[in-house]
Amino acid sequence: MYSLKAGYAGETYVDNFLKQSPFSKHYSILKDLHFSISDSIYLQIDTMILTPKYLAILEVKNIRGKISFQRNPEQLIREIDDQITAFKCPEQQVIRNTQKLALLLHPLKIQIPIKSFIVFASTKTIVAQPPKQVKAVMGCDIATHIDSLNALPDVLSITKFQQLIKYLMTNSTEFIPKPLSHSYPLELTDIKRGTLCSQCFQFVEGNCPTCGTIKKIMQHQALEDWFYLYKESISNKECVDFLNLKDKHMASYLMKTSRLYPVNNTRSRYYVIQKR
């Protein structure tokens, strides 16, 4: 949760400086994009700026301390309070994302410069060793770099530009993170069963007696908890056990009225989240 909040705060901070850039009439800033290029290739972008002149990818990092982009192997090394921590290299991530984006745009036959930046949101970031292939900038200076790109000539017609925006927005899907059990030693026996009121933080059997939240809302929230915490699919039996339901018919009705997609038509049926 701390990492998510820090990431969101960093993106919000950078957005405030982006607003200071005098964009031309035709531009778009898209946030939190997620594309499925193939069954095994995905592309996730924090911020994408589109104009008829260029397309820019911003990879925002909210990291405090002294950082160095290490080579062979590529890592981001952070030193703070006499502690050294290694992270995945954002430079390599941006390079891969640029390549994937070019692959995604290939069917449109659109030729447009793709620019990329690693943007550090924290003013307490000290870049001791910068990346070599991707431009690293401070969040407070991003408007200056975008201004230089806005001076470039147009390479797309307005029709092509609008076609590009529509294509990206249509193909972007909701990003569903892996369950926490994939990252932490979390067992199903560690998770409390039943329906939890997210307002009062108490387990209840019917409607919440304190705030009045109805049972159906809490049941749908419990299903979301299952996918975020434990597993990417849920069966009828698992639903009965996890929500302490009376029978399989109640579980079947609940999952059919949720944003879930059934897989298989037999006794081996299970449900997965249907992406928007």
C-alpha positions in Angstrom: 0.0 0.0 0.0 2.9 2.4 0.8 4.4 1.7 -2.6 1.1 2.3 -4.4 0.5 5.5 -2.6 4.0 6.7 -3.3 3.6 5.9 -6.9 0.3 7.7 -7.2 1.6 10.7 -5.4 4.6 10.8 -7.7 2.4 10.7 -10.8 0.1 13.5 -9.4 3.2 15.6 -8.7 4.5 15.3 -12.3 1.0 15.9 -13.7 1.0 19.4 -12.0 4.1 20.3 -13.9 2.8 18.9 -17.2 -0.1 21.3 -17.0 2.5 24.1 -17.4 3.4 23.0 -20.9 1.7 25.1 -23.6 0.5 22.2 -25.8 -0.9 22.9 -29.3 -4.7 22.6 -29.9 -4.5 18.9 -30.6 -3.0 16.7 -27.9 -4.0 14.1 -25.4 -2.5 12.8 -22.1 -3.4 9.2 -21.4 -2.8 7.6 -18.0 -2.3 4.0 -16.7 -2.5 2.2 -20.1 -2.4 -1.6 -20.3 -2.2 -3.4 -23.6 -2.2 -7.1 -24.4 0.0 -7.4 -27.5 0.0 -11.2 -27.5 -0.8 -14.1 -25.1 2.6 -13.5 -23.4 3.5 -9.9 -24.2 2.0 -7.0 -22.2 2.6 -3.3 -22.2 1.9 -1.0 -19.3 2.5 2.7 -19.4 2.2 5.2 -16.6 1.7 8.3 -18.7 1.6 8.7 -22.5 1.5 12.1 -24.3 0.2 12.2 -27.8 0.4 15.0 -30.3 0.6 15.2 -34.1 4.3 15.9 -33.6 5.5 13.0 -31.3 4.4 10.4 -28.8 6.1 10.5 -25.4 6.3 7.8 -22.7 6.8 8.9 -19.1 8.0 6.4 -16.6 7.5 8.1 -13.2 9.6 7.0 -10.2 9.1 8.3 -6.7 12.4 7.2 -5.1 14.2 9.1 -2.4 18.0 8.8 -1.8 21.1 8.5 -3.9 20.6 6.3 -7.0 22.8 4.9 -9.7 22.1 3.1 -12.9 24.4 0.1 -12.7 25.7 -1.8 -15.8 26.3 -5.5 -16.3 23.9 -6.4 -14.9 21.4 -3.5 -15.4 20.0 -2.5 -12.0 18.9 0.6 -10.2 20.9 0.9 -6.9 19.5 3.1 -4.2 21.5 4.2 -1.1 19.6 5.9 1.7 20.2 5.9 5.5 23.3 3.7 5.1 21.1 1.0 3.4 21.6 -0.2 -0.2 18.7 -1.6 -2.2 18.6 -3.0 -5.7 15.6 -2.4 -8.0 14.7 -3.6 -11.5 16.2 -1.2 -14.0 13.7 1.4 -15.2 15.8 2.2 -18.2 15.5 -1.3 -19.5 11.8 -1.2 -18.8 11.4 2.0 -20.8 13.4 0.5 -23.7 11.2 -2.6 -23.8 8.1 -0.5 -23.6 9.2 1.7 -26.5 9.8 -1.5 -28.6 6.5 -2.9 -27.6 4.7 0.3 -28.4 6.2 0.4 -31.9 5.0 -3.2 -32.3 1.5 -2.2 -31.2 1.4 0.7 -33.6 2.6 -1.3 -36.6 -0.8 -2.3 -37.9 -1.7 1.4 -38.2 1.3 2.0 -40.4 1.9 5.3 -38.5 5.4 6.8 -38.5 5.8 9.1 -35.5 8.8 9.8 -33.2 8.5 8.0 -29.9 10.3 9.8 -27.1 10.8 8.4 -23.6 11.7 9.8 -20.2 12.4 8.5 -16.7 10.9 11.1 -14.5 11.9 11.3 -10.8 9.1 12.8 -8.8 10.9 13.2 -5.5 13.0 16.3 -4.9 15.1 14.2 -2.6 16.4 12.0 -5.4 20.1 12.3 -6.1 21.1 10.8 -9.5 24.7 9.8 -9.0 25.0 7.8 -12.2 22.4 8.5 -14.8 21.0 6.1 -17.5 22.8 6.1 -20.8 20.1 5.3 -23.4 17.0 7.0 -21.8 16.7 10.7 -20.8 16.3 11.1 -17.0 14.6 14.3 -15.7 13.3 15.7 -12.5 9.6 16.0 -12.2 9.8 19.8 -11.7 11.7 20.1 -15.0 9.5 17.9 -17.2 7.6 20.9 -18.7 10.9 22.3 -20.2 11.6 19.0 -22.0 8.1 18.7 -23.3 8.3 22.3 -24.5 11.2 21.4 -26.7 9.2 18.5 -28.2 6.3 20.8 -28.8 8.5 22.8 -31.1 8.8 19.9 -33.5 6.9 19.9 -36.8 3.7 17.9 -37.3 4.1 14.5 -38.8 0.5 13.3 -38.6 -2.6 14.8 -40.0 -5.4 15.5 -37.6 -7.4 12.6 -39.0 -4.5 10.2 -38.4 -3.9 11.7 -34.9 -7.5 11.1 -33.9 -7.3 7.6 -35.3 -4.3 6.9 -33.2 -6.0 8.1 -30.0 -9.1 6.0 -30.7 -6.9 3.0 -31.4 -5.0 3.3 -28.2 -8.1 4.0 -26.0 -10.0 1.1 -27.6 -7.2 -1.4 -27.2 -6.2 -0.4 -23.6 -7.7 -2.8 -21.0 -8.0 -2.6 -17.3 -4.8 -3.7 -15.5 -5.5 -6.5 -13.0 -2.5 -7.1 -10.7 -1.4 -10.6 -9.7 -2.7 -11.8 -6.3 -0.6 -11.0 -3.3 -0.1 -14.8 -2.8 2.1 -14.7 -5.9 4.5 -12.4 -4.1 4.1 -13.3 -0.4 3.8 -16.6 1.4 0.1 -16.2 1.8 -2.1 -19.3 2.4 -5.9 -19.5 2.2 -5.9 -20.5 5.9 -4.4 -17.1 6.7 -7.4 -15.2 5.3 -10.6 -14.7 7.3 -13.8 -16.0 5.7 -17.2 -14.2 5.4 -18.3 -10.8 4.4 -16.5 -7.7 5.8 -18.0 -4.2 5.9 -15.4 -2.0 4.3 -16.8 1.0 6.2 -16.8 -0.4 9.7 -14.2 -3.1 9.3 -16.3 -5.8 11.0 -17.5 -9.1 9.8 -21.3 -9.4 9.5 -23.8 -12.0 8.3 -26.5 -9.8 6.9 -26.6 -6.1 6.3 -24.2 -4.1 8.4 -26.0 -3.1 11.6 -23.7 -0.1 12.1 -23.7 1.8 8.8 -26.4 -0.1 6.9 -24.2 -1.3 4.0 -26.2 -4.0 2.3 -25.1 -7.6 2.2 -24.9 -7.9 -1.6 -22.4 -5.0 -1.8 -20.2 -6.7 0.8 -20.3 -10.0 -1.0 -19.2 -8.5 -4.2 -16.3 -6.7 -2.3 -15.4 -10.1 -0.8 -15.1 -11.6 -4.3 -12.8 -8.8 -5.3 -10.7 -9.5 -2.2 -10.3 -13.1 -3.3 -8.8 -12.1 -6.6 -6.5 -9.5 -5.1 -5.3 -11.6 -2.2 -5.3 -15.3 -3.2 -6.1 -16.5 -6.7 -6.9 -15.5 -10.3 -9.9 -17.8 -10.5 -12.7 -19.0 -8.2 -14.9 -22.1 -8.3 -18.4 -22.5 -7.0 -17.1 -24.5 -4.0 -14.4 -21.9 -3.2 -17.0 -19.1 -3.3 -19.2 -21.0 -0.9 -16.4 -21.6 1.5 -14.8 -18.2 1.3 -18.0 -16.2 1.7 -19.6 -18.6 4.2 -22.6 -19.0 1.9 -25.5 -21.4 2.5 -25.3 -23.4 -0.7 -23.8 -23.6 -4.3 -26.9 -22.0 -5.8 -26.3 -18.7 -3.9 -22.7 -18.8 -5.0 -23.7 -19.4 -8.6 -26.1 -16.4 -8.6 -23.6 -14.2 -6.9 -20.8 -14.9 -9.5 -23.2 -14.6 -12.4 -24.2 -11.1 -11.2 -20.6 -10.0 -10.7 -18.1 -8.9 -13.2 -16.8 -12.4 -13.7 -16.5 -14.6 -16.8 -17.3 -18.3 -16.7 -14.8 -20.8 -18.0 -15.9 -24.4 -19.0 -19.4 -25.6 -19.1 -19.1 -28.7 -16.9 -18.5 -29.5 -13.2 -15.0 -28.0 -13.7 -16.4 -24.6 -14.3 -14.6 -21.6 -12.7 -14.8 -17.9 -13.0 -12.2 -15.2 -13.8 -12.4 -11.4 -13.8 -13.7 -10.0 -17.0 -11.6 -7.0 -18.0 -13.2 -3.7 -19.0 
